[in-house]
């Protein structure tokens, strides 16, 4: 089991969600849907080790992540966790290729040139990321994330800036990746049709997580 969430709860000035529990294994995909403000992105940050829940436990690869030392947590993030944020967090002064190469170097992996073609960015690699459209930057950020060869991918609205065909192509890449690399995918989306492509679909609503499929 790659991921296990146990009794997660989180709140700010109000409660976002209470006592959420679910699991995810190798080569599985899980979608979490819900309206804006329901807590989807906060839940992803809890799961991806960036934000401790108010209560409950997150287990990744058998370890309770929020009991790890900062050194071990950073190592886990660098080597095994891949995250696609709604904001791309690319290095603006660098080219697309340089942004991707940084991730590969830090994780000691070789670049997969076929990935660039699949994502439609092979002709964009020499351009500064500030010269790229939002959708192009999104695909560069996905290529950078996959170049780490993570064992679990957290993707927050990864197709939000993409047209329908490009969105399908990107999701094909993600699903093929988890199958090939014995990885897993947690997809955060408002798109119910996209969510149906995952093995399991949960809806975050009224502070609870309901399993739909």
N, C-alpha and C positions, 0 to 999 in steps of 0.2 A: 504494500500500500504506500503510495507516494504522499498522499495528503489525507489528513483526518482533522476535521474541525469538531471540537467538542464543547457544546454549551456556550457558544460565543454570544456575547452581548456587547453593545456599544451605544453610547449616548453622548450628546453635546449638551445643549440646553434642553433637549428633549430626547426621548429614547428612539433610536433608529431601528434596532432589532434586539430580540431576546432569545437566548438559549437555542442558537442554531447549531445543528449537528449534521455532518455529512462526510462522505469519504470519496476518494478518487484513486484508482489504480493505474498501473502501466497501460499505455495504449488506449486510455479512456479519455473522453471529452465531456465536459460539464458546462452547461450554459446557465447563467443567472440573469433573469430578465426582471423588469420592473419599471415603473414610471420614474421620471426625473425626481430626485430628492428622496427616493425610497431607501437609499443607503448602499446601493450596489458598489459604487467606487470605494466607499469606506470599507466595506466587507473585503473587497479585493486587496486593499492596503493592509488589512489585518492578516489575510492569508499569505500575502507576499512578503511579510516580515517588516514592513515599513511603519506600521502603526499597531502598537499593542492593543488588544481589545480591553474593554473595561473589566470583563470577566470571561472565563473560559480558556481553552487551550487550543493552540494550533500545532499540529505535529506534521513535520515534513521529513520524509525518509526515516521515520521512526523516532525522531527527536522532537522534544517540545521546544520550539524555536525561541520562545521568549525567556527560556532559562539558559540559553547559550551565552557564552562570553561574546563581547563585541567582535573580537578577532574571529571566532568561529562563525559568527553570524555574517560577517563580511565575506568570509571564504565561501559560505553557502550561497550568498547572493551572486558572487562572482562566477562560481563554477557550475551551479546547478539550477539557478532560478533565472528565467527570462521574463521580462515584463514589457508589454506594449502599453504605454500611457496615452491618454487623450492628447496631452502635450508631448511633443516629440523628444524634447531634451537633447537635440543634436548640438554638436559644437559648431557654432555659427561661423567661425573663422576658417573652418576646414571644408574640404571637398566631401562629397558623398563617400568616395572610396576611403578617404582617411578616417571618417567617422566609423565606417564598418571595420577597418583594419585594427583600430584601437581595441575593439571588443575581442577580435580574434587573437591579438597579441596577449592581452591580459589573461585569456583563458587557454593560451597555448594551442590554439586550433588553426588548421589551415582553412583558407577561404575556399568556398565552393562557388566557382564562377557560374555554374549552371543555375544557382539560386538567383543570381542577378537577372538572368534572362527570364526565369519564371516569374519574377516580380516586375519585369518590365523596366528595370533601372539600368540595364547594361550600357546604355548610351548616355547615362546621366552621371556616371561615376566621377568624371573630372570636374564637374561643376560644383561651385560653392553651394552649400545647402540653402543659403539665403536667396539664391537665384531660382530655387525650385518651388513649385506650387505646394499647397498643403497636402494634397494627395500624394505627390512625389516624395515629400519629406516623410510621410507616413510609411511608404514602402521602404525607404532607406532605413528608417528606424526598425522596421520588422526584419530587414536583412541583417542589420547590426545585432539585433537580439538573437536571431537564429545562428549567427556566426559564433556565438558563445557555446553552441551545442548544449543548451539547458535540458534538464530532465523534466522540468515542469514549466509550462508557459502560462502566464497570466496576461490576458489581452482585454484591455478596457476599450470597448467600441473601436476595434481595429479597422473597421471598414467605414467609419463615419464620414471620411472625406473622399470616398471613392465612388465612382459610378458603378452601376450594377454589374457589368461584366468584369471590371477590375476587382471588385469586391469578391466575386466568385473565385477568380483566379487566386487572390490572396488567401482566401479560406482553404482552397484546394491545397496550397502550399503548406499551410499550418496543419491540416489534417494528415497529409502525407508525411510531414515531418514527425509527428508523434508516433505514427505507425513504424516508420523506418528506424527511429532512434530510441524506441521503447520509452517514450516520454508521455506526458499527459498535458491536457489543455483545460484551463478554466477561462471561459468566455463570458465577458460582461457585455450585455447588449440590450437594446430596446427593441430590436428587430426579431419578432417571433418566428418569421420564416427562416432566418439565419440560425436561430437557436435550435430549430428542429433538426438541423444537421448533426447536432451533438448527441451523444449516447444518452445523456440525462439532461432534463430541463427543470429548473427550479424557478419559482417566482417569489421575489421578495415583496411582500405586501402586508400592510397593517402590522409591521414589526415581526412578522413571521416568514419562514421560508417554506413554501409549499412545493412538493414534488409533483410536477405535471406529467413527466414521462420517465 
